[in-house]
């Protein structure tokens, strides 16, 4: 039987090859997560799976479209 444990917006993930940098998005398996902390490869970090984020657009002529 399954039981509810937590909302699941912030979970612990293991940093992939090259590590993670706070404030950037990473694809961990099938989950797109926002790094809440900087972590070296193989170290656990808090990844946010759900929410609203304010990010800077890429500078060099990149135009973001809906859903990008």
Number of C-alpha atoms within 10 A of each C-alpha: 2 4 5 6 6 8 7 11 12 18 14 13 16 17 22 17 9 10 16 25 17 14 14 13 16 17 10 13 8 6 11 14 21 22 23 17 14 17 19 15 13 14 14 18 22 20 25 19 15 12 8 5 8 6 8 6 10 9 7 6 7 8 9 9 6 4 4 5
